[in-house]
């Protein structure tokens, strides 16, 4: 099948990168439905081409005489907003259409000015978008299409209230709404149905699955040995690039310092960094000026890094779907890759949740030169049971004037 067979105009097909010969499964399924103006709930694995699956129909639907924003794409992170904008601009700009990105860390007035210069498609993060809508600074009266990319993240408790408020500012009549995600829990799907109207559900792959081209390797390690094990893996394998995920922001910087001290070309990236620094760090990694990037889950979703050979989980995520998104940064667009997780006994519950979600065995292996000496927790407190009566007796003595001083 070719892109021209999906109902796209010749001008859009001609604007596609020469490397795109045939549509991916999610593109082949979603584009005709999106062009028909039906609401869409689409599930597809990470790295399967979801951006163009909704992006090409958005560009196709733009009119020449509209005033204001016609298409709005909402994403959970600034990094993903920049990436989606870049991907769509590659096709839209040759056709004379402007893409504008709205996210925090950038001057509001400059962003609004860019929108007012004739932008038809806006890619935005929830916080900045809601702020501008509440100030009535965005021309959305003619909005035709709304897309929630990484919909499961946008519908969870962190963003849900903002999304619900955003929708109240948008026209409902004749608006097409599309949601795309690699993972979607049943309770979140119910929330999605409140925003969508009679959607057509599209599943290019079973929900919550990992791409077959990813070689998943899980190693049981001592909690205190993880940093040393990480350094050993990076130095021994000499991968061209590696993306390392850590749960806590403060740990990202400390681990990056240890890697740098070990002679590795590394940088750290998390939400507390300035926006300009975040953009520069990600650009350096994209351009292969950095070999190792240590990051929080700000990079777990949607970020496309060309031919990334390996992803390493220094911590298992507490939320099982995040594992699917993390490892999906490698083996994208049909390529192969490796996903390594260093697992300690304390992460047994997180591992069990990931196994249940992905329906994969994910056996734990031993890591050479890193014997495991930690013991699994028995689930019991090491301290003995409290003597509540003794505590009450102590409190009474304190109230009576304290303990009697012992003779010296």
C-alpha positions in Angstrom: 0.0 0.0 0.0 1.1 3.6 -0.7 0.3 6.9 0.9 -1.6 8.0 -2.2 -4.0 5.1 -1.7 -5.1 6.4 1.7 -7.0 9.4 0.3 -4.2 12.0 0.7 -3.8 14.7 -1.9 -0.9 14.5 -4.3 0.7 17.7 -2.8 0.9 16.1 0.6 2.2 12.8 -0.7 4.9 14.8 -2.7 5.9 16.6 0.5 6.6 13.4 2.4 10.3 12.6 3.2 11.8 10.4 0.5 12.5 7.8 3.2 8.8 7.2 3.7 7.8 4.7 1.0 4.9 2.9 2.6 2.5 3.7 5.5 2.9 1.8 8.8 0.0 -0.3 10.0 -1.3 2.5 12.3 -1.0 5.0 9.5 -2.8 2.8 7.0 -5.7 2.2 9.5 -6.0 5.7 11.0 -5.5 8.1 8.1 -8.7 7.1 6.1 -10.8 7.2 9.2 -9.4 10.6 10.2 -10.0 12.0 6.7 -13.6 10.9 7.0 -13.9 13.3 10.0 -14.9 10.6 12.5 -13.7 10.8 16.1 -10.8 8.3 16.6 -9.4 6.3 19.5 -6.2 4.7 18.2 -3.8 2.4 20.0 -0.5 1.5 18.5 3.0 0.6 19.8 5.6 3.2 20.4 7.7 4.0 17.4 4.9 3.0 15.0 4.4 6.3 13.3 1.5 7.8 15.3 2.5 11.4 14.6 1.9 11.2 10.9 -1.2 9.0 11.4 -2.9 12.0 12.9 -0.7 14.7 11.4 -1.2 14.1 7.7 -5.1 14.2 8.0 -4.7 17.5 10.0 -2.7 19.1 7.2 -5.0 17.7 4.6 -8.0 19.2 6.3 -6.6 22.8 6.4 -8.5 25.4 4.4 -7.1 28.5 2.7 -9.6 31.0 3.9 -9.9 30.1 7.6 -9.1 32.7 10.3 -7.5 31.3 13.4 -6.4 27.9 14.6 -8.0 25.0 12.7 -6.1 22.1 14.4 -4.9 21.7 17.9 -2.5 18.9 19.2 -2.1 18.5 22.9 1.0 16.6 24.3 2.2 16.0 27.9 5.8 17.4 27.7 7.7 20.2 26.1 10.1 17.9 24.5 7.3 16.0 22.7 5.7 19.3 21.7 8.9 20.4 20.0 9.3 17.0 18.3 5.7 16.8 17.0 6.0 20.4 15.7 9.2 19.6 13.8 7.7 16.4 12.3 4.6 18.2 11.0 6.4 21.3 9.9 8.6 19.2 7.6 5.5 18.5 5.5 3.4 21.6 6.3 5.9 24.3 5.5 6.4 23.3 1.8 2.7 23.7 1.5 2.7 27.1 3.0 1.2 26.1 6.4 2.7 27.3 9.7 3.0 25.2 12.9 3.3 26.9 16.2 4.4 25.4 19.5 3.0 26.6 22.8 4.7 25.4 26.0 6.1 26.7 29.2 9.6 28.2 29.6 9.1 30.5 26.6 7.7 34.1 26.5 3.9 34.0 26.1 3.7 37.2 24.0 6.1 35.9 21.4 4.1 32.6 21.1 0.8 34.5 20.7 2.3 36.7 18.1 3.4 33.7 16.1 -0.1 32.3 16.3 -1.6 35.6 15.1 0.7 35.6 12.1 -1.5 32.9 10.5 -0.8 29.6 12.3 -3.3 26.9 11.3 -1.9 24.1 13.5 -0.9 24.5 17.1 1.0 21.9 19.2 0.8 22.6 22.9 1.3 21.4 26.4 -1.7 21.6 28.7 -0.5 24.2 31.2 0.5 26.9 28.7 -2.5 26.2 26.5 -5.0 26.5 29.3 -3.4 29.7 30.5 -3.7 31.3 27.1 -7.3 30.1 26.6 -8.3 31.5 29.9 -6.8 34.9 28.9 -8.8 34.6 25.6 -5.6 35.1 23.6 -6.0 32.2 21.1 -8.4 32.4 18.1 -10.1 28.9 18.4 -13.6 29.8 17.1 -12.9 28.0 13.8 -11.2 24.9 15.4 -12.0 21.8 13.4 -9.7 19.1 14.9 -8.4 18.3 18.4 -5.8 15.6 19.0 -4.6 14.2 22.3 -1.3 12.5 21.7 -0.1 10.2 24.5 -3.8 10.2 25.6 -3.3 7.9 28.6 -0.9 10.4 30.2 -3.2 13.4 29.4 -6.2 11.6 30.9 -4.5 10.6 34.2 -4.9 12.6 37.4 -1.9 14.9 36.6 -3.4 16.5 33.6 -7.1 15.5 33.6 -8.5 18.6 35.2 -6.6 20.8 32.7 -7.8 18.8 29.8 -11.4 19.0 31.0 -11.1 22.8 31.3 -9.4 23.1 27.9 -12.2 21.3 26.2 -14.8 23.8 27.6 -13.0 26.6 25.8 -13.2 24.8 22.4 -16.1 24.7 20.0 -17.9 21.4 20.1 -20.0 21.6 16.9 -18.3 20.0 13.9 -15.1 19.4 15.9 -13.3 16.1 15.2 -11.4 14.7 18.2 -8.7 12.1 18.0 -6.8 10.3 20.7 -3.6 8.3 20.2 -1.6 6.2 22.7 0.4 3.1 23.1 -1.1 2.2 26.5 -4.6 2.9 27.8 -6.1 1.4 30.9 -9.9 0.6 30.9 -10.7 3.4 33.4 -8.9 5.9 31.2 -10.8 4.6 28.1 -14.0 5.4 29.9 -12.8 9.0 30.5 -11.9 9.2 26.8 -15.4 8.4 25.8 -16.6 11.5 27.6 -14.6 13.7 25.3 -15.1 11.7 22.1 -18.3 11.3 20.2 -19.1 7.9 18.7 -15.4 7.2 18.0 -14.0 4.6 15.8 -11.5 2.5 17.8 -8.4 1.5 15.9 -5.9 -1.0 17.2 -2.8 -1.6 15.1 -1.4 -3.7 17.9 -2.7 -5.1 21.2 -2.6 -2.4 23.8 0.3 -2.3 26.2 2.6 -4.5 24.1 6.3 -4.1 23.4 7.8 -4.1 19.9 9.2 -7.5 19.0 12.4 -6.0 17.8 13.4 -5.0 21.4 15.7 -7.4 23.2 14.7 -7.0 26.8 17.4 -7.9 29.4 16.7 -7.7 33.1 19.5 -8.1 35.7 19.1 -8.7 39.4 21.5 -6.4 41.2 22.1 -4.9 44.7 20.4 -1.6 45.1 23.7 0.0 46.1 25.6 -1.5 43.1 23.4 -0.1 40.4 25.5 2.9 39.5 28.7 0.8 39.3 26.9 -1.8 37.2 25.6 1.0 34.9 29.2 2.3 34.4 30.4 -1.3 33.7 27.7 -1.9 31.1 28.4 1.5 29.3 32.1 1.1 29.2 32.2 -2.6 28.2 29.6 -2.4 25.5 30.7 0.9 24.0 27.3 1.7 22.5 27.2 4.7 20.2 24.5 6.1 22.4 22.4 5.1 25.4 19.4 6.6 27.2 19.3 6.0 30.9 16.0 6.4 32.8 15.8 7.2 36.5 12.7 7.9 38.6 13.9 10.8 40.8 15.0 14.2 39.5 17.8 14.6 42.2 19.2 11.2 41.4 19.5 12.1 37.7 22.2 14.7 38.4 24.1 12.6 40.9 24.3 9.6 38.5 25.3 11.8 35.6 28.2 13.2 37.7 29.3 9.6 38.5 29.3 8.7 34.8 31.2 11.8 33.9 33.8 11.0 36.5 34.1 7.6 34.9 35.1 9.3 31.6 31.7 9.1 29.8 30.3 11.8 27.6 27.1 12.4 29.5 24.4 15.0 30.3 21.4 15.1 32.6 17.9 16.1 31.6 14.8 16.6 33.8 11.9 19.0 34.5 13.9 21.3 36.8 16.3 22.3 34.1 15.7 25.6 32.3 13.8 25.2 29.0 16.8 26.4 26.9 19.1 23.9 28.6 16.6 21.1 28.0 16.3 22.0 24.3 20.1 22.2 23.9 20.7 18.9 25.7 18.2 17.0 23.6 19.5 18.6 20.4 23.0 17.5 21.3 21.8 14.0 21.9 19.9 13.9 18.6 23.0 15.2 16.8 25.1 12.5 18.6 27.3 15.1 20.4 26.4 13.2 23.6 26.8 9.5 24.0 24.8 9.0 27.2 21.7 10.9 28.4 20.4 10.4 31.9 16.8 11.5 32.2 13.5 11.2 34.1 10.3 10.2 32.3 10.2 13.6 30.6 11.8 11.6 27.7 9.8 8.4 28.1 7.0 9.4 25.6 7.1 10.0 21.9 10.7 11.2 21.7 12.2 9.8 18.5 16.0 9.4 18.6 17.3 8.0 15.3 18.7 4.5 15.7 19.1 4.6 19.5 20.7 1.2 20.2 19.9 0.9 23.9 17.7 2.1 26.7 18.6 1.4 30.3 16.3 1.5 33.3 18.4 2.2 36.3 15.1 2.2 38.3 11.9 0.3 37.3 9.0 2.8 37.0 6.3 2.6 39.6 3.7 2.9 36.9 3.8 -0.2 34.6 2.7 1.5 31.4 5.7 3.9 31.7 8.0 0.8 31.2 6.4 0.3 27.7 7.0 3.9 26.8 10.6 3.9 28.1 11.7 0.8 26.2 9.9 2.1 23.1 12.6 4.8 22.7 14.7 2.1 21.0 13.8 -0.2 18.1 11.7 2.5 16.4 10.5 2.4 12.8 11.2 -1.3 12.4 14.8 -1.2 13.7 16.1 -3.4 16.5 17.3 -2.3 19.9 18.2 -3.4 23.4 16.3 -2.5 26.6 18.2 -3.3 29.9 16.7 -3.0 33.4 18.7 -3.2 36.6 16.3 -4.6 39.2 16.8 -4.9 42.9 14.7 -6.9 45.4 12.8 -3.9 46.5 11.4 -3.5 43.0 9.6 -6.9 43.0 6.2 -5.4 43.0 6.9 -3.0 40.1 8.4 -5.9 38.1 5.3 -8.1 38.7 3.0 -5.2 37.5 5.1 -4.8 34.3 5.0 -8.6 33.7 1.2 -8.6 34.1 0.7 -5.6 31.8 2.9 -6.7 29.0 2.1 -10.4 29.3 5.8 -11.2 29.1 7.9 -13.4 31.4 10.9 -11.0 31.7 13.2 -13.4 33.5 15.9 -12.0 35.8 19.5 -12.8 34.9 22.7 -12.4 36.9 25.1 -9.7 35.9 28.7 -10.8 35.6 31.0 -9.4 38.3 28.0 -8.1 40.3 26.9 -10.8 42.7 23.7 -10.2 44.6 24.1 -10.1 48.4 21.0 -8.2 49.3 18.1 -10.4 50.7 14.5 -10.1 49.6 12.3 -8.3 52.1 10.2 -10.6 54.2 7.6 -7.9 54.5 8.0 -7.7 58.3 9.4 -4.8 60.2 12.9 -5.3 61.7 11.8 -3.5 64.9 9.8 -5.4 67.5 6.2 -4.6 68.3 5.7 -1.4 70.3 4.8 -1.8 74.0 1.9 0.6 74.1 1.5 0.3 77.9 5.2 1.1 78.4 4.7 4.2 76.2 1.8 5.3 78.3 3.8 4.8 81.6 6.6 6.9 80.2 4.2 9.7 79.3 2.8 9.7 82.8 6.2 9.9 84.4 7.1 12.8 82.2 3.9 14.6 83.1 4.7 14.0 86.9 8.0 15.8 86.7 10.3 13.6 84.7 12.5 10.7 85.7 14.3 10.7 89.0 17.9 11.4 88.7 20.1 8.4 89.4 22.8 8.9 92.0 26.2 9.3 90.5 
